[in-house]
Amino acid sequence: MRIQDVFTSSKLLALIVIILSGIYYICAGHTENFQDSFEGQYSAGSIALAFYSGLFAFGGWNYLNFVTEELQDPYKNLPRAIWIAMPMVTVIYVMANLAYFAVVSKMEMITKPAVAAIFGDRLFGAWSWVIPVFVALSTFGGVNGVLFTSARLFATGAQEGHMPGFFTLFHIDKQTPIPSLIFTCFFSLLMLTNSNVFDLINYFSQTLWLSVGASVVGMLWLRKTKPDMQRPIRVHLAIPYLFLIAIACLVIIPAITNPMDTAIGLAILLSGIPVYYVCVKWKTKPNCYDAFSGCILRFFQKLCSCIYVDSPEKLSDS
């Protein structure tokens, strides 16, 4: 994870430079962009879709939940990471956005593809080239974090019997789920066939928040039906209920105002039903299926120098 530390440090350094430059620009008396900043036409659907893009930018908090089995003392370190990272990220991102709004006009933000580049050209002059470099490092760090967590999500699902068995293969030396990474990269490249990033965010957000809402409902159901169950992390019931109301608004309002994106996102979500049926519900599989699965597993074992790991404990002991 050293490379991730480098990317994260570069991102924080760039954001701090942007924030300090924006504060200096505001203190110099340039506050014209904040006049009538909320002027315009709004609707419930446009606000909900705007939340999709905003929550996508802040959505890194969710990925830590996918790798709790690899955390040291997760009962202590997971809440600590949440309480440290969430306020810090919120403050830094909000301050960076204020800096952008101070320097870049609302019309430029709407019409120009690279807001950070405009910010750099306007304030840094000949040194504006450092902004695209830091943006690239930030992007690499984000991609690296998503690949690290998403691939392990597939591997954990396979270890629980919810996905094909070859996803449980880990590299002998690096302990990396290579087949899961290949699968993630393939579908990431497939998504690039759509050139509109906001469409992708809408598809992803519909699926994500519907799944998160189902998880919250399941948690509330367990709290009601099994109140005495041991829970290392326990929160007041008001928090999940408020969270569930917010999720309902994020899912229902765009479904009414933008049904096409909702239908595509729902289709992506429902594409997991055949996998669930084959891997979980179908108990008595024929010999030809087992033989085919074994061939696929052995192929990836030889291709990627991997070993079969059917539980996280075996991986940590290897």
PyMOL commands that set and color helices and strands:
alter all, ss='L'
color gray80, all
select helices_A, chain A and resi 2-27+32-34+44-57+59-70+74-103+106-111+115-123+125-159+165-168+178-191+197-225+238-257+259-270+272-281+287-304+312-317
alter helices_A, ss='H'
color red, helices_A
select strands_A, chain A and resi 169-171+306-308
alter strands_A, ss='S'
color yellow, strands_A
deselect
rebuild
show_as cartoon
